[in-house]
């Protein structure tokens, strides 16, 4: 059985990014498996709602978003099942002037080897390949939602990741506390 059988084409980029993460790529999270700043954030009680989240890593500058800052960005709405989520497209957020995604200009198609690790205040983590959400490649919707059916998220925090199209909602990171961007490095061939 090949990876193409195990993972649909949409998930192939994610599978590659996850395997690079697990293989210990340069700029990958510390041995705890969690970005250093997220490890500090994850000390918050499991049921605590984070009032903001940080974006760091391969970006122009580290940024912090609270609800007002998130709502100031262009809004998008995504329906998943019978629920309607409103928030900001992750690609839009990463390319906002306050963050400035910073791909390596010396690499051909640098976004293809980049990924985001999203961390909840309870330490829950999910990986999103940037090629998966980039308009010029996968163009999938990854929404940093702040509203569910027109109401605040409540116990699910100020913001959460919603991955439309995933067969199971395993990458829906509630109580979003951190987003860290990484670039996979060559294995040294």
C-alpha positions as CSV (number, residue, x, y, z in Angstrom):
1,X,0.0,0.0,0.0
2,X,1.4,3.4,-1.0
3,X,1.0,6.8,0.6
4,X,-1.3,7.7,-2.3
5,X,-3.6,5.0,-1.1
6,X,-3.4,6.0,2.5
7,X,-3.7,9.7,2.0
8,X,-6.0,11.4,-0.6
9,X,-4.1,13.9,-2.8
10,X,-5.2,16.8,-0.6
11,X,-3.6,15.2,2.4
12,X,-0.4,14.3,0.7
13,X,1.2,17.8,1.4
14,X,0.1,17.5,5.0
15,X,1.6,14.0,5.3
16,X,5.0,15.3,3.9
17,X,5.0,18.3,6.3
18,X,4.1,16.0,9.3
19,X,6.9,13.5,8.4
20,X,9.4,16.4,8.1
21,X,8.3,17.7,11.5
22,X,8.7,14.3,13.0
23,X,12.1,13.8,11.3
24,X,13.5,16.8,13.2
25,X,13.9,19.4,10.5
26,X,15.9,22.5,11.2
27,X,13.7,25.2,12.9
28,X,11.4,22.4,14.2
29,X,9.9,22.6,17.6
30,X,12.1,21.7,20.6
31,X,12.2,18.1,21.8
32,X,9.0,18.7,23.8
33,X,7.3,18.8,20.4
34,X,5.9,22.2,21.2
35,X,7.3,25.6,20.2
36,X,9.1,27.3,23.2
37,X,6.6,30.2,23.5
38,X,3.7,27.7,23.2
39,X,5.1,25.6,26.0
40,X,4.9,28.6,28.3
41,X,1.3,29.3,27.1
42,X,0.3,25.7,27.6
43,X,0.8,26.0,31.4
44,X,-2.6,27.7,31.4
45,X,-5.3,25.3,32.8
46,X,-6.8,23.0,30.3
47,X,-10.2,24.7,30.3
48,X,-8.8,28.2,30.3
49,X,-9.7,30.5,27.4
50,X,-6.7,32.3,25.9
51,X,-7.5,36.0,25.4
52,X,-5.0,36.2,22.5
53,X,-2.6,34.2,20.4
54,X,0.9,34.8,19.0
55,X,2.3,34.3,15.5
56,X,6.0,33.7,15.3
57,X,8.7,31.7,13.5
58,X,9.4,32.3,9.8
59,X,7.6,35.6,9.8
60,X,8.7,39.2,9.4
61,X,7.8,40.0,13.0
62,X,6.2,38.2,15.9
63,X,2.6,39.4,16.4
64,X,-0.1,39.0,19.0
65,X,-3.8,39.0,18.1
66,X,-6.6,39.6,20.5
67,X,-10.3,39.5,19.4
68,X,-10.3,43.2,18.3
69,X,-7.1,42.7,16.2
70,X,-8.5,39.5,14.6
71,X,-11.8,41.2,13.8
72,X,-10.0,44.1,12.1
73,X,-8.7,41.8,9.4
74,X,-10.9,40.8,6.4
75,X,-13.6,38.4,7.6
76,X,-14.5,35.1,5.9
77,X,-17.3,32.7,6.7
78,X,-17.1,28.9,6.3
79,X,-19.9,26.4,6.8
80,X,-18.9,23.1,8.3
81,X,-21.8,20.6,8.7
82,X,-24.7,22.6,10.2
83,X,-22.4,25.3,11.7
84,X,-21.3,28.6,10.3
85,X,-17.9,29.9,11.4
86,X,-16.7,33.5,10.9
87,X,-13.1,34.4,11.2
88,X,-10.0,35.2,9.2
89,X,-8.4,33.0,6.5
90,X,-5.1,31.7,7.9
91,X,-3.3,32.6,4.7
92,X,-4.6,36.1,4.9
93,X,-3.5,36.4,8.6
94,X,0.0,35.1,7.8
95,X,0.4,37.6,4.9
96,X,-1.0,40.6,6.9
97,X,1.5,43.5,7.2
98,X,1.6,43.0,11.0
99,X,3.0,39.4,10.5
100,X,4.6,39.2,7.1
101,X,5.2,35.6,6.1
102,X,8.9,35.3,5.4
103,X,9.7,32.5,2.9
104,X,13.3,31.9,2.0
105,X,13.9,33.7,-1.3
106,X,16.9,31.5,-2.0
107,X,14.7,28.4,-2.2
108,X,12.6,27.6,-5.3
109,X,8.9,27.5,-4.4
110,X,9.7,28.1,-0.7
111,X,6.0,27.9,0.5
112,X,5.9,24.3,-0.6
113,X,8.3,23.4,2.3
114,X,6.7,25.6,5.0
115,X,4.2,24.6,7.6
116,X,2.3,26.0,10.6
117,X,2.0,24.4,14.0
118,X,-1.1,25.7,15.8
119,X,-1.3,25.2,19.5
120,X,-4.2,25.5,21.9
121,X,-3.9,26.7,25.5
122,X,-4.3,23.1,26.6
123,X,-1.3,22.0,24.5
124,X,-3.3,20.4,21.7
125,X,-1.4,20.8,18.4
126,X,-2.1,20.5,14.7
127,X,0.0,21.0,11.6
128,X,-1.1,22.8,8.4
129,X,1.1,22.8,5.3
130,X,1.3,26.3,3.8
131,X,1.2,24.8,0.3
132,X,-2.2,23.3,1.3
133,X,-3.7,26.7,2.0
134,X,-1.7,28.9,-0.5
135,X,-4.0,30.2,-3.3
136,X,-1.5,29.2,-6.0
137,X,-1.3,25.6,-4.9
138,X,-3.8,23.8,-2.6
139,X,-6.2,26.8,-2.0
140,X,-7.9,25.0,0.9
141,X,-9.7,27.0,3.6
142,X,-8.0,27.1,7.0
143,X,-10.1,29.6,9.1
144,X,-9.0,31.2,12.3
145,X,-12.6,31.5,13.6
146,X,-13.8,33.9,16.2
147,X,-17.6,33.3,15.8
148,X,-19.8,30.2,15.6
149,X,-23.3,30.7,14.2
150,X,-23.0,34.4,14.9
151,X,-22.0,34.1,18.6
152,X,-18.6,34.1,20.4
153,X,-16.9,30.7,20.7
154,X,-17.4,30.6,24.4
155,X,-15.6,27.7,26.1
156,X,-13.8,27.0,22.8
157,X,-11.8,30.2,23.3
158,X,-11.4,33.6,21.6
159,X,-10.2,31.8,18.4
160,X,-10.0,28.3,16.9
161,X,-8.7,26.7,13.8
162,X,-11.3,25.3,11.5
163,X,-10.1,23.1,8.6
164,X,-13.0,22.8,6.1
165,X,-12.9,19.6,4.1
166,X,-11.1,17.4,6.7
167,X,-12.9,14.1,7.0
168,X,-12.6,14.4,10.8
169,X,-12.2,17.6,12.8
170,X,-8.9,16.5,14.4
171,X,-7.1,19.7,13.3
172,X,-9.8,22.0,14.8
173,X,-7.6,23.5,17.5
174,X,-9.8,25.2,20.1
175,X,-8.6,27.9,22.5
176,X,-5.9,29.0,20.1
177,X,-2.8,30.3,21.9
178,X,0.0,30.2,19.3
179,X,0.8,29.8,15.6
180,X,4.4,29.1,14.7
181,X,5.7,29.0,11.2
182,X,8.6,26.7,10.1
183,X,10.5,26.0,7.0
184,X,11.6,22.4,6.4
185,X,15.3,22.1,5.7
186,X,17.0,19.7,3.3
187,X,18.3,16.5,4.9
188,X,21.9,17.2,3.9
189,X,22.0,15.2,0.7
